[in-house]
Amino acid sequence: MRGLEPLRRALRVVDWFEARGVYVPGEDSHPVSPWRDFGWLIASWLITVGLFVVFFAMAA
């Protein structure tokens, strides 16, 4: 099951973002926190940029 290692690492990054706080729908009395409110989006963006860099590094 060596192929699942990148997926585990990605999920670990997402869990790290969620551990910093999770947005609760209906809780509008708190200020916007990018780490809490957009953790999944930030993690997926970082993973996508990393894959993009790796792709072009291998193509060169």
VEXTOR-29334 format. One record per residue: residue in one letter; x, y, z of N, C-alpha, C, O in turn. Coordinates in pm, 1 decimal, padded with zeros to 6 digits. Layout:
// VEXTOR-29334
<r 'a', <X, Y, Z>, <X, Y, Z>, <X, Y, Z>, <X, Y, Z>>,
...
This chain:
// VEXTOR-29334
<r 'm', <00081.2, -00118.8, 00000.0>, <00000.0, 00000.0, 00000.0>, <00086.1, 00125.9, 00000.0>, <00051.1, 00225.3, 00063.6>>,
<r 'r', <00196.8, 00121.9, -00070.0>, <00287.3, 00235.0, -00076.3>, <00225.7, 00349.9, -00155.2>, <00263.4, 00465.5, -00136.1>>,
<r 'g', <00131.5, 00319.1, -00243.2>, <00071.2, 00422.0, -00326.8>, <-00016.4, 00519.7, -00249.6>, <-00044.0, 00628.9, -00299.2>>,
<r 'l', <-00060.1, 00483.8, -00131.4>, <-00146.7, 00571.0, -00053.5>, <-00069.4, 00670.8, 00031.9>, <-00130.2, 00755.3, 00097.6>>,
<r 'e', <00062.2, 00662.6, 00032.2>, <00143.3, 00751.7, 00115.2>, <00120.8, 00900.0, 00082.9>, <00104.4, 00978.2, 00176.6>>,
<r 'p', <00119.0, 00943.6, -00044.5>, <00092.8, 01086.0, -00071.6>, <-00045.1, 01128.8, -00022.1>, <-00062.0, 01241.0, 00025.5>>,
<r 'l', <-00142.6, 01040.5, -00033.1>, <-00276.7, 01073.4, 00015.4>, <-00276.7, 01090.7, 00166.9>, <-00342.2, 01181.0, 00219.1>>,
<r 'r', <-00204.8, 01005.9, 00236.6>, <-00195.7, 01019.3, 00382.7>, <-00129.3, 01150.8, 00421.3>, <-00171.9, 01216.8, 00516.0>>,
<r 'r', <-00026.0, 01188.5, 00348.6>, <00041.5, 01315.3, 00378.2>, <-00051.9, 01433.0, 00353.3>, <-00055.2, 01527.1, 00432.5>>,
<r 'a', <-00127.8, 01428.6, 00243.9>, <-00222.8, 01535.7, 00214.5>, <-00329.5, 01544.2, 00323.6>, <-00365.8, 01653.7, 00366.6>>,
<r 'l', <-00378.9, 01430.7, 00367.8>, <-00479.9, 01431.1, 00473.4>, <-00422.6, 01480.5, 00605.1>, <-00493.8, 01542.0, 00684.4>>,
<r 'r', <-00293.9, 01454.2, 00629.5>, <-00230.2, 01505.0, 00750.2>, <-00223.3, 01657.9, 00747.4>, <-00242.9, 01722.8, 00850.2>>,
<r 'v', <-00195.5, 01715.6, 00630.0>, <-00192.3, 01861.0, 00616.0>, <-00331.5, 01919.0, 00640.0>, <-00346.2, 02019.6, 00709.4>>,
<r 'v', <-00432.4, 01855.9, 00583.0>, <-00569.9, 01902.0, 00601.4>, <-00609.3, 01891.4, 00748.1>, <-00672.8, 01982.4, 00801.3>>,
<r 'd', <-00573.2, 01783.2, 00813.6>, <-00603.2, 01768.3, 00956.1>, <-00534.6, 01875.7, 01038.7>, <-00590.5, 01923.3, 01137.5>>,
<r 'w', <-00413.4, 01914.5, 00998.8>, <-00342.9, 02019.6, 01070.7>, <-00420.6, 02150.4, 01062.3>, <-00433.7, 02222.4, 01161.3>>,
<r 'f', <-00473.0, 02181.2, 00941.1>, <-00552.2, 02302.3, 00925.5>, <-00679.2, 02294.6, 01010.1>, <-00717.1, 02393.0, 01073.7>>,
<r 'e', <-00744.8, 02179.2, 01011.3>, <-00867.9, 02165.7, 01087.0>, <-00842.6, 02171.0, 01237.5>, <-00928.9, 02215.9, 01313.0>>,
<r 'a', <-00727.5, 02126.5, 01281.1>, <-00697.3, 02130.3, 01424.4>, <-00686.5, 02274.2, 01474.2>, <-00703.3, 02300.7, 01593.2>>,
<r 'r', <-00658.7, 02365.7, 01383.9>, <-00649.8, 02506.7, 01421.4>, <-00787.2, 02568.1, 01440.4>, <-00797.9, 02682.3, 01485.1>>,
<r 'g', <-00891.9, 02495.2, 01407.8>, <-01029.2, 02543.8, 01424.3>, <-01111.3, 02515.5, 01300.1>, <-01060.1, 02519.9, 01188.3>>,
<r 'v', <-01235.8, 02487.1, 01319.7>, <-01325.6, 02452.5, 01209.8>, <-01441.3, 02551.0, 01208.8>, <-01494.8, 02586.3, 01313.9>>,
<r 'y', <-01478.9, 02594.6, 01091.4>, <-01592.3, 02685.1, 01077.6>, <-01720.4, 02611.9, 01113.4>, <-01744.3, 02500.0, 01067.9>>,
<r 'v', <-01801.7, 02675.6, 01194.7>, <-01930.8, 02619.0, 01233.7>, <-02038.8, 02704.2, 01168.3>, <-02051.3, 02822.4, 01200.6>>,
<r 'p', <-02118.2, 02646.2, 01075.8>, <-02223.0, 02725.3, 01011.2>, <-02318.5, 02783.4, 01115.7>, <-02356.4, 02716.6, 01211.9>>,
<r 'g', <-02355.5, 02907.5, 01094.2>, <-02445.8, 02974.0, 01186.9>, <-02373.1, 03052.0, 01295.0>, <-02435.3, 03130.7, 01366.4>>,
<r 'e', <-02244.6, 03032.2, 01308.3>, <-02166.4, 03104.5, 01408.6>, <-02106.6, 03227.5, 01340.5>, <-01992.7, 03225.3, 01293.8>>,
<r 'd', <-02184.4, 03333.1, 01336.0>, <-02142.5, 03452.7, 01263.7>, <-02085.7, 03560.3, 01354.0>, <-02055.1, 03669.6, 01306.5>>,
<r 's', <-02070.8, 03533.2, 01481.3>, <-02025.2, 03636.1, 01573.1>, <-01873.2, 03640.2, 01588.6>, <-01821.5, 03720.6, 01666.1>>,
<r 'h', <-01802.4, 03556.3, 01517.2>, <-01656.3, 03555.1, 01527.7>, <-01593.8, 03623.0, 01406.4>, <-01653.0, 03622.5, 01298.5>>,
<r 'p', <-01475.8, 03681.0, 01422.3>, <-01408.3, 03740.1, 01305.3>, <-01361.7, 03630.0, 01210.1>, <-01343.0, 03515.1, 01250.2>>,
<r 'v', <-01343.5, 03667.1, 01084.5>, <-01300.6, 03570.7, 00984.0>, <-01156.0, 03529.7, 01012.6>, <-01067.9, 03614.5, 01026.6>>,
<r 's', <-01133.4, 03400.4, 01021.0>, <-00999.2, 03346.7, 01038.7>, <-00968.7, 03259.2, 00917.9>, <-01033.0, 03155.7, 00900.2>>,
<r 'p', <-00872.3, 03297.5, 00834.0>, <-00845.8, 03219.8, 00713.2>, <-00810.2, 03075.1, 00742.0>, <-00850.0, 02985.8, 00667.1>>,
<r 'w', <-00735.6, 03050.0, 00849.6>, <-00695.9, 02911.5, 00879.6>, <-00817.0, 02828.8, 00918.6>, <-00824.0, 02710.9, 00883.8>>,
<r 'r', <-00912.0, 02886.8, 00989.4>, <-01028.1, 02811.9, 01033.5>, <-01132.6, 02800.6, 00922.2>, <-01185.6, 02692.4, 00896.9>>,
<r 'd', <-01161.5, 02912.2, 00856.3>, <-01271.3, 02915.2, 00760.4>, <-01235.4, 02858.4, 00623.8>, <-01322.7, 02808.4, 00552.9>>,
<r 'f', <-01107.5, 02865.4, 00586.0>, <-01067.8, 02823.2, 00452.4>, <-00955.5, 02719.8, 00454.9>, <-00876.7, 02713.2, 00360.6>>,
<r 'g', <-00946.4, 02640.0, 00559.3>, <-00838.7, 02542.1, 00573.5>, <-00832.0, 02442.1, 00459.6>, <-00724.2, 02415.6, 00406.5>>,
<r 'w', <-00946.6, 02386.1, 00421.5>, <-00949.6, 02288.7, 00311.1>, <-00906.0, 02354.5, 00181.0>, <-00831.8, 02295.7, 00102.3>>,
<r 'l', <-00952.2, 02475.5, 00159.5>, <-00916.2, 02546.0, 00036.3>, <-00766.6, 02576.1, 00031.9>, <-00702.6, 02558.1, -00071.7>>,
<r 'i', <-00711.3, 02621.4, 00142.6>, <-00568.1, 02651.6, 00148.6>, <-00485.7, 02524.4, 00129.3>, <-00387.3, 02524.5, 00055.3>>,
<r 'a', <-00525.8, 02416.5, 00195.7>, <-00451.8, 02290.3, 00182.8>, <-00457.6, 02237.9, 00039.7>, <-00356.1, 02193.5, -00014.0>>,
<r 's', <-00575.5, 02242.6, -00022.6>, <-00586.6, 02192.5, -00159.9>, <-00508.4, 02281.6, -00256.5>, <-00451.7, 02231.4, -00353.6>>,
<r 'w', <-00504.3, 02412.4, -00231.8>, <-00426.3, 02502.3, -00316.5>, <-00277.4, 02470.7, -00305.1>, <-00207.3, 02465.6, -00406.2>>,
<r 'l', <-00228.5, 02449.5, -00182.3>, <-00087.0, 02416.7, -00162.8>, <-00050.0, 02285.1, -00231.0>, <00056.5, 02274.5, -00291.8>>,
<r 'i', <-00136.3, 02186.4, -00221.1>, <-00111.2, 02056.8, -00284.5>, <-00111.5, 02071.7, -00436.4>, <-00027.3, 02012.9, -00504.2>>,
<r 't', <-00205.5, 02149.6, -00490.7>, <-00213.6, 02170.2, -00635.3>, <-00088.7, 02242.5, -00687.5>, <-00033.0, 02203.7, -00790.2>>,
<r 'v', <-00045.7, 02345.5, -00618.0>, <00074.7, 02417.7, -00659.9>, <00196.5, 02325.2, -00652.8>, <00282.0, 02328.4, -00741.3>>,
<r 'g', <00204.4, 02243.7, -00548.7>, <00314.9, 02148.7, -00536.8>, <00317.5, 02049.5, -00651.4>, <00423.7, 02021.0, -00706.9>>,
<r 'l', <00201.2, 01996.6, -00687.2>, <00194.4, 01902.6, -00799.6>, <00229.8, 01971.2, -00931.3>, <00293.9, 01911.0, -01017.4>>,
<r 'f', <00188.9, 02095.3, -00947.0>, <00221.8, 02173.1, -01066.2>, <00372.3, 02190.2, -01078.9>, <00427.5, 02172.6, -01187.5>>,
<r 'v', <00438.6, 02223.8, -00970.6>, <00584.2, 02241.5, -00971.4>, <00653.8, 02110.2, -01002.0>, <00747.5, 02106.4, -01081.7>>,
<r 'v', <00608.7, 02002.7, -00939.2>, <00669.6, 01871.4, -00963.0>, <00651.2, 01829.4, -01109.2>, <00743.1, 01775.4, -01170.9>>,
<r 'f', <00532.6, 01854.4, -01163.6>, <00506.2, 01819.3, -01303.6>, <00604.8, 01888.6, -01397.3>, <00661.4, 01824.7, -01486.1>>,
<r 'f', <00625.5, 02018.7, -01378.0>, <00716.6, 02091.7, -01467.6>, <00862.7, 02059.2, -01436.7>, <00947.2, 02068.3, -01525.7>>,
<r 'a', <00893.3, 02022.4, -01315.8>, <01029.9, 01980.6, -01283.3>, <01063.6, 01849.7, -01354.6>, <01176.4, 01829.9, -01399.6>>,
<r 'm', <00965.5, 01761.4, -01364.3>, <00989.0, 01633.0, -01431.9>, <00989.8, 01651.7, -01583.6>, <01056.2, 01576.3, -01654.7>>,
<r 'a', <00917.3, 01750.8, -01633.5>, <00910.0, 01773.9, -01778.0>, <01036.7, 01841.4, -01831.2>, <01069.0, 01830.6, -01949.5>>,
<r 'a', <01106.1, 01909.4, -01744.2>, <01224.0, 01983.6, -01791.0>, <01343.4, 01894.4, -01809.4>, <01450.3, 01941.5, -01848.3>>,
